[in-house]
Amino acid sequence: MKKNKRIIIYAKDIQNATGRSYRQSLRLLQKAKNTVGKSKEDMLSIREFCEVYNINPLDFQESI
């Protein structure tokens, strides 16, 4: 079965990839949104998050 590829990142994904708490993951997500110039309600792509924190997107996708 083909795994569905998502483009939007959630705090739970950050938690799974980094091992940080859910609350810290929310802070990282909000900081990345502010850096990119998005509002609190806007969604952030995995690519944008990886660009902000200089993470290889392929490595990040594998970890979530």
LUMDOVO-231862 format. One record per residue (C-alpha): residue in one letter; x, z, y. Coordinates in steps of 0.5 Angstrom, whole numbers. Layout:
N
a|X|Z|Y
...
// end
This chain:
64
m|0|0|0
k|3|-2|7
k|4|4|12
n|0|3|18
k|5|3|24
r|3|7|30
i|6|6|37
i|3|12|40
i|7|19|40
y|4|25|39
a|7|32|40
k|6|33|32
d|10|27|31
i|16|30|36
q|15|37|32
n|16|34|25
a|22|30|28
t|26|35|32
g|24|41|28
r|22|45|34
s|15|49|35
y|9|45|37
r|9|48|44
q|16|46|45
s|14|39|43
l|8|39|48
r|13|40|53
l|18|35|51
l|12|30|51
q|10|32|58
k|17|31|61
a|18|24|58
k|11|22|61
n|14|25|68
t|20|21|67
v|17|15|65
g|12|16|71
k|5|17|67
s|0|22|68
k|-2|27|64
e|-8|23|61
d|-4|17|59
m|-1|16|52
l|6|15|51
s|9|10|46
i|14|12|41
r|19|7|44
e|18|10|51
f|20|17|48
c|26|14|45
e|28|11|51
v|28|17|55
y|31|22|50
n|36|16|48
i|34|16|41
n|34|10|36
p|27|8|35
l|28|6|28
d|31|13|26
f|25|17|29
q|20|12|26
e|23|14|19
s|23|22|21
i|15|22|22
// end
